[in-house]
């Protein structure tokens, strides 16, 4: 996720940010590393998803073992 700090605008990926700002301006602010905040939350989302799946699988096993 990318957040434009001055406006608080959020983008899911670089493509969305480039479309919003235009390629030239986006590359300029990305190079300056001042106004953009990059948040990598993909791993945590993946872990949360896998935890939910494991919990469902455990519940199914308990249900079928009775």
N, C-alpha and C positions, 0 to 999 in steps of 0.2 A: 504494500500500500504506500502511496506517496501523498504527502500532505503539503500544500503550499502554505507556508507559515503566515504570511501577511493577510491572506484572505480566509484561511481555514478550509479551503477547497480540498476535497479528498478525491483521489483517483485510485482505482484498483491496480492499474499497471501503467507502464511508461507510454503505451500506445494512447490511452485515454488522455494523459497529460499533454502529449504532443499534439493531439487533435485540438484540445482546448486552447493551448497557448500558441500553437504554430511551431513547426520544427525548429526554426532558427532561434526563436526566443527561448524555447524549452532547453535547447542545447546550451544556450548562454547561461541560463540560471542553474542548470545542472553542473556546468563547469565551475561556476563561482562557489557552489556548495554553501550558499547562505540562506536562500529562501525555501529550499525543499527539504523535507524530512522524510527519509526512507524508513519504512517499518516493514520488517519481514515477519509476518505473522502466519505464514503458510504452515510452518512446522507445528505450531501450537494447534491450529485448526485440524491438521491431520491427526495429531495425537488425540485430540478430543473425539474425533470421529472414530478412531480405532478403539478407544476406550468404550464408547457406546456400543459398538459392534460386539466387543468381547463380553460386555455385560449382558447383552441380549442372548448371546450364545450360551453363557453360563445359565441364564434363566431357563432357556429351552432344555438344556441338559437336565436341570433339576426337575423340571416339569415332567419330562419323559421317563426319568428314572423312578418315579413314584409308582 
